[in-house]
Amino acid sequence: MPADFGRCWNTSFHVHAYRDFAFLSGPAGSYDAQQRLKVFRSVMVENAIRVDPRLIQDGEFYYYSARAAAERILSSGLPVRVIVAANDEMAMAAIAVASTRGIRVPEELAVVGVDNLHTHVAGLGLTTVNTALDKQLSTGLRCLLDQMAGLAVPPLSFVPSQPVFRQSCGCMLEPGQPLGRDLGWAERESAVLDGLALSEADRPRFERYMQLCLDALSSEAPRALERAVADIARECFGLGDSVMVLQSLLLGIQTHLIDPDVLSPHDHWRIGLQFSHAQVSLLKAKTMHAVVLGERIGITGGSINHLKRQLLSFEIHQQMANLPALLGQFGIKTCIIAFYEDQGYFNTSNDYLLPAKAQLVACLIDGKRHNDQLWRPFDTAVLLPEEVWTLTGKQALIVAPAFQQAGHYGYIVFGPERPIGISLESVREAIASALIGSLLVEEIGRVRDYLDKTQHPLARTSRSIEQISSHDPLSGLLNRQGFIEEATLRLKRSDLNRHLLIHAWIQGLEAVEAELGQFEVALAINESARVFASMLRATDLVGRAEPNHFVALCSDADARFVSELEKRLIKAFESFNLQSNLLYKIHCALRFEAVQPDSSLALMVSSADPGA
């Protein structure tokens, strides 16, 4: 495997002549991370390239950590032409950061990953290394079975990996060795298919597509290649294939199977023109496919935005009631949602321990709701309760996590049916973000109350009734009265001076409520409270005076503190908007007031309220 990494990264030298490299590494305690960093360093040494230590940043094998690491790299002021990431998730984070900075990939910044996982998520084809996880698993199982049968097994087994060259490094296909008269026709055809990184099941189908294209090129019928590509595209899009793999197939045929040495200049130009028209035909077919799907399911905008808006417009019990009809538009008949009784955290790829118990909050099987199965605790080790498993017909199911950043709240189980007009990952992301948004508004233990439409008194064992009355139930911060009382007591007891009262007004909530409803406003307030409080010191007192008005009392605060805090708050909201999945942006207006010994905090808070 290290040799395969080196082969992929060496292409950056020998084909593209890149010299300015940066590296996103995994966590220090990971063996894979150590090996991949070791190979990167050795490749740099072999090519006589020195990499500034500031350009090797730890992304922890995790998207959001990698975004921060990529920001550090691209903010360093050092020249960077290539970012090599130790896994694909970090590579996609680097592409996202480049996009927000207006940096073109691969024209201005090349990005390379490892694993060949999740590459469908990025809008750009990611150059990576296919680590053949399925072959690793089958090899390991075979060795285990042989050992159990008493057979000798080798102490180490190596599974070769395959570099996959796509657009993000400036390639479309693996250059490999020179393809021309040095290789036979079969080897050249195989090279085209190898560059597509196909599964074993898909390879025969794309071999047929390649032959259809070659037959069309040999035909004297006008526009034969365009018609062949259009037919192939309709079949592929119906099976859920990406347009990118077909673009790569056409370019691979043109690169590897069309030999300019045996063609006249005119014929070479004519064939190149046919391929150009075929690429246009392919994009037209993709557009028409999207239009037909949009008409079929009654969606004029993007499918994913439609799904998100439908889910985000309801509170959680309404989300569950609306789920069957909404998913039915996309041909999804089975969707089972389980929440862990305790939240799990997964900060690296080495984390694997799940909470022991879970409960179902939604159970849709073959289009029918089974509410009698909800809120029964069961072991997460069995995935689903036995009765639910029987209702599914004990067929193969697809399991996906419900998570926000490092916090995992549960999982979503889908049936084997393929969604219409939308990827299953998009469906999962929309459902998970909507459900988790609900949990940010109400504690996970109160979700059942929402589903039953029964409100119970707020009870928290860690607080007394008096403490609860002084806190805002939505944000968890002090409410207006609680803040004024606590702040007044603090001012009387404190021997510090330079007390500062900070006001923060969350802007644009009226538009959010008009477009998306009160639930979304509650989510925006909750997220704003979290961002605002996270930028203050542990000793600062924070409260919510009005729905969109937060306040904080800071002691021992000078002019420098005010300047730095204002910058931190602005940057924190910008960072949140960049990383969140919300359909709008959160902004705040700030105001700072010095608190004098004889000041009335109640008056200061009230007079700062808009309209007062």
C-alpha positions, 0 to 999 in steps of 0.5 A: 500500500505505501508504494501505491500512495507513492505512485499516486503522489509521484504523479504530481511531480512527473506529470504536473511538475508540482513542487509546493506541497502541504499535508493533512495528517491523521491523529498521532496515535493512529498507525495508518496516519503514521504510515501515510505521513511516513510515505509522504515524507519519503516521497518528498525526500526522493524528489528533493522537495522540502516541506515547511513544517507549518504545512503539515497539519493534523486533520484528525481523519475528521472533516471539521478538524481538517477544515480548520487545518486546511484554513491554517495551511492556506492562511500561512502565506506560504506557497501551496500548489498541492494538498495531500490528505491522509484520507478522503474526508480530509481531502473533501474538507480541503476542497471545501475550504478552497472553494470558500476562498475562491481558489480553483481546484485543480487549476490553482490548487490540486488535492489528493486523498486516500481510501476512495471512499465518499468521493461521490459527495464532492462535486469534483472527482477526487484523485485518491488511492483505492485501498480495496477494503472489500479485498482486505476484508475477504482476505482477512476472513479467508485467513481466519477460516483457514486458521480455524480449520487448522491450516497454515496462514501467512503471518502477513498478507498484503492487498494491493491498492490502486491509484485512481486519478480524477480531476482534483489533481489535474488528471482525469485518468491514470496516466500509467505507462505509455499507452500506444504501440507499447501495449496491445489493444486488450491492455489498453482497453483494460487501462481505460476501465481501470481508471474508472475505479469500477466495482467488479459488478459494474465493470462488464456494463462499462465494458459494453458501453466502451464497445458501443462507443467504439462501434459508433466511431467506426460507423459512417452514420452521422452523429452516431457517437452522440446518439450512442452516448445519449442512450448510454447516459439514459441507462446510467442515470436510471441506475444512479451513476454519476455523469462524471464516470461517463465523462471519464470513460469518453476521455479514457477512450480518446486518450488510450484507444485513439492512436494519433500515429496511425491517423491522418491529421484530418481524421484525428481532428474529426474524431476529436470533434465527435468526442467534443459533441459527445460530451455536450450530448452527455451533459444535455442528457443529464439535464433532461434526466433531471428535468424528467425527474423533477416533473415526475416527483413534482419538485421544481427546485433541487430535490435535497432543498425540497426535502430539507424544507419539508422536514425543517418546517415541522416540529418533531412529531409533525416530521414523523407524521409527514415522513411516509408521504415525503419519502414516498415521493422519492420511492422510499418505503422503509425508514426506521430511525433509532435514537441512542439513550445516551449520545455517543462521540466519535472523534477519530476513525478508531472510535467504535463504542456505541451507547448500549441502548436505543429506542425507535422514534420512527418505524416505516416499513413498506409504506406502513407506520408501526407506532406500536414499536416506538420507544421500546428500549433495545440493545444497539448490538442487535440493530433492530428489535426482533419484532421489527426485524421480522416485519422487514422480512429479514431482508438486506437493509442499509444503515446510516448514522444520524450525527452532527459533527462528532456527536452521534445521536442514533442511526437511520435504517433504509430498505434496499429500494433505490431512491428516485431522483436523489441520492440516499446520502442526501436523504440521510443528511436531510433527515438527520439534520432535521431531527438533530435540529429538533434535539437542539431545541428540546432535550433528547429525553423529551422527544417522546413528549413531542411525539405524543403531543403531551407537554410534561413539566420541565424537570432536571435533577441537577437544578432546583426549582428556583434555579429553573425559574431563572433560566431560559428553557430554550437556550439554557442561559439565564433569562432576563430576571435571572441575569439581572439578579445574578449580575447585580449580586456579582457587582455587589460582591466583586472588588474588580472594576471595569465591568462591561455589559455586552449586547448581542442582537440576532438579526434576520429572525423575522425573515426566517420565521416567515419562510420556515416557521417558528421551529426554525427560529427556535433552532436559530436562537439555540445555535446563536446562544451556543456560538455567543456563549462559547466565545466568552470566558468561563467567568463571564455571566451570560443570559437571554433578555429577549428572543433575539437579544443576548447579554453578558456581564464581563469583569476586568474588561479593558479596551483591548478585551473589547476589541478582541472579543468583537473580532472573535464573535464576528469570526465565530458566527462566520465560521458557524455559517460556513460549517452548518447545514442551515438554509440561512445565515446567522448574524449579530449586531453588537453593543458594549456598555461600561457598567458604573458602580451606580448603574441599574442593570435592569434599566441598562438591559431594558433600554437597550431593547429594540423599541424601548 
